[in-house]
Amino acid sequence: MRITFRVEEQLLRRARLRAKAMGNTLNDLFRDHLTKLATGEIEPYPPRPKLPSPNDKADSTPEGR
């Protein structure tokens, strides 16, 4: 199965170089991490706080009114 996601080009380039220095491919490292996550060998990261969306509207009424 193929997975597609977006990542900054510089980050991808650095990750590939690091994987190669470890004697692996980035694909191998992703597969290993997903396997460990799926089998419970590692715990998932805690959820990240939700960033405000441009569609979220802040309360525009001034306090005290």
Secondary structure as UniProt FT lines:
FT   HELIX           9..21
FT   TURN            22..23
FT   HELIX           26..39
FT   TURN            54..55
FT   TURN            63..64
//
